[in-house]
Amino acid sequence: MDIIRPEMLTGEITRWDLLPLSFLKKSAYTGSKGALRYRIEKAVEEIPSGADASGEPQVKEITLLRVSTWNGPNAFDLTPAEEIRQKDFDFTDEALYNDIVSYLNEQRKMTQSV
């Protein structure tokens, strides 16, 4: 007997639709819900952090989760770059399971209204 969760009836994306950070540390994850396609991947950005004692510029690396969304039916690699929307989030479980889930559901609703 299958268990039916409420989000299955509404079409919402939930934390159970996403893979954990341990997977995202090594590989990108792609998924879809209706016409929305999405990709979640680890991104490393370098930001300036001043200079050291000798005056050499220093950079600090920050690790982010980069979420790309686009309208289907094409895969990420076959979609023109100008049609892909991207947003960065903290590389944390909280961001993945709360902020990114909310963001994906907003994007899904926008895709449905197009």
C-alpha positions, 0 to 999 in steps of 0.5 A: 500500500502506497502512502499518499502525502499531501504534497503529492496531491498539490504538486508541491516540491518537498525536501523529499524530492531533493538529494542531501548535501553529501550528494551535492558536494560531489555532483549536480542534481537535476529534477523537474515538476510539471513544466519546471526543470531545475538543477542544484549544484555546488559552486565555489566563489572567490571574493576579495578579503583585503590584503595581507601584510605585504599588500598582496590581495587576498581572496576568500572562497565561499561554497554555495548552492547554485539553483538553476531553473528553466521551463521544459521540455529541454535538458539543462545542456540543451537550454539557451543560457538566456532562458536559465534563471540562477540564484545562489544559496548558503551551502547548508541543510537549512538552505537546501530544505527550506529556502531552496524548496520554497524558491523552487515552488515559487518558480513552479507556480510562475511556470504554471502561469505562463 
